[in-house]
Amino acid sequence: MNIIHYFLGFPPLHNGGLMIYARDLAKEQAKMGHNVKMLMPGELRSSNCKSKIKFFAYEEGLPVYKIVNPQPVSFSGVYDPDEFIKPRNDNNYREFFSKHAVAVLHVHSLIGFPKELLDEAKMLGIKTVFTTHDYYGLCPKIQFYSYNHSQCEDYKNGQECVICNRSATKKALYRRNLYFCEFYKPLRNTYRSVKKILPNGKKLDSNRKKLDFEIGMLNNRQNDPVCLADEKKAQGFVRFRKYYQNILENFDIILFNSNVTKKEYSKYVNLNKTKSYVLHVTHSNIKDHRSEIEYSCRKNGKVVILYMGYLSPAKGFFDLISVLNEMKNEFTNWELHVYGDHSAINVDALNKDFFKFHGPYSYGNLKEIFSNSSVLVMPSKCKETFGFIGLEAYSYGIPAIASENVGFSDLIETGVNGIVYKESIDNGFLRKEIEKILNNPMVLANYNRSILKKDLSLDIADHCRSVLEHY
């Protein structure tokens, strides 16, 4: 079977769960004998020029093609919605699909994705599949997390989008173009060299992310409650959402990686027009390392609470810090261990007896991290499509306390193998669940034993077979 995976590129262009999943699924399919190619958005030379798919390079043993003049690619907001949905009618998409006898087009994000790519695939009878790693298209800022640090439930006919995206500029587009046109090969070589001496190349990744996202940081004006939205641009965001709604409703299959994601998409997309399934994701680095844990031996009897990932408001990091900081005078039998880039945070303001910051981690560190931890906390304020770190913790037998916003909560049976708590502005439910554990830490041993008995779908080969069945 000839399969095309549309994704966002390999490092240093893109990293994270989407890249890891798309890469590992493609590699597994290739291992099973399928002819697999990767397709990514390339440089944007002109919004009015011909869009063309052309070969780019071999990466990690996979042939990678790029779309010259895709839709614009930005991870930090949309400066002009109409620029992001211009027609790409002058293209070679049909010729590309026909030449390679493509049977399946599997799309992992709508960032940079031209509607005409789907149209041509449908015209040729190619099976079209979408896996939901993010909310781009329905939300130009990707995760439905608003400028006022709350879940976005109503975009008010585009007016909220104007406010949320007002710091977005063309700079992000220029930077990606520079990666392709001038710096990609040396950057790629530097990335590979640094990976040899730094865990997962995390320092380089961190610097790259700072570069890519600095133009998307909220400026001081966004704290001003008085902000009149530009009605013309607001209508542009209405067109932007409708453009991507139309794309989503025309896929043959949508694979939701959690029920949380399916529920969120169903608010905006008519799922009666397409087949849809919930299929939890995994990747090749997740193996079954589960073992029984002796909790009484952890850190002199202290509960070692674990937070891993981005230290951002959307991920609920600062809410967790606030809750624990308030609790430290009442409960002293805990420590919070944080793994993530904390360079922008004043860690000296927090009591070092309770708050331990370790910096970024790699998969090679997971065994050591989890062998010295009691419970993982996933306090996301945004609707997190899945959350690989939860599955990674379970693969070592570590239970999780997860917000109902986290897709991984599908795998948690509250009170049996972990906790799913109700999201609230005051974080009252999060505090309540942490208090329960600190009052009775041995309940974590019960959760651990339940995880050992649970039938976990960890193997990427098994997952790949399920995906192929859905094709």
Buried (B, 14 or more C-beta within 10 A) or exposed (E): BBBBBBBBBBBBBBBBBBBBBBBBBBBBBBEEEBBBBBBBBBBBBEBEEEBBBEEBBEBEEBBBBBBBBBBBBBBBBBBBBBBBBBEBEEBBBBEBBEEBEBBBBBBBBBBBBBBBBBBBBBEBEBBBBBBBBBBBBBBBBBBBBBBEBEBBEEBEBBBBBBBBBBBBBBBBBEBBBEBBEEBBEEBBEBBEEBBEEBBBBBBBBBBBBEEBEEBBEBEEEBEEEEEEBEEEBBBBBBEBBEBBBEBBBBBBBBBBBBEBBBEBBEEBBEBEEBEBEBBBBBBBBBEEBBEEBEBEEBBEEBBBBBBBBEBBBBBBBBBBBEBBBEBBEEBEEBBBBBBBBBEEBEEEEBEEEBBBBEBBBBEEBBEEBBBEBBBBBBBBBBBBBBBBBBBBBBBBBBBBBBBBBBBBBBBBEBEBBBBBBEBEEEBEBBBBBBBBBBEEBEBBBBBBBBBBEBEBBBBBEEBBEEBBEBB
